[in-house]
């Protein structure tokens, strides 16, 4: 992420600039950094990359077999799988996703990481 604003710090990683007129992301580098964290050993770790009042971009890196159980968001979400596949579940439906899944406002969801390519 490139910006002139002062970066913030997070749990184990630098949060960076979350809001600016133009942000650029190096997802490959962000994924590598998350995989190097101690929290990665628990099965998954995450980092907010962009945060505005009406939009948030969160990168979640999961190990094969990792789970994110009973999670909830206040807004709509779109899940983009960059590598491997996941099972994405809501109360109404469960899908295997190797590309993208969407859920509506205030939906409780969970996901489980399948095998990586």
Secondary structure, 3 states (H helix, E strand, C coil): CCCCCCCEECCCCEEECCCCCCCCCCHHHHHHHHHCCHHHHHCEEEEEEEEECCEEEEEEEECCCCEEEEEECCCCEEEECCCCCEEEEECCCEEEECCEEEECCCCEEEEEECCCC
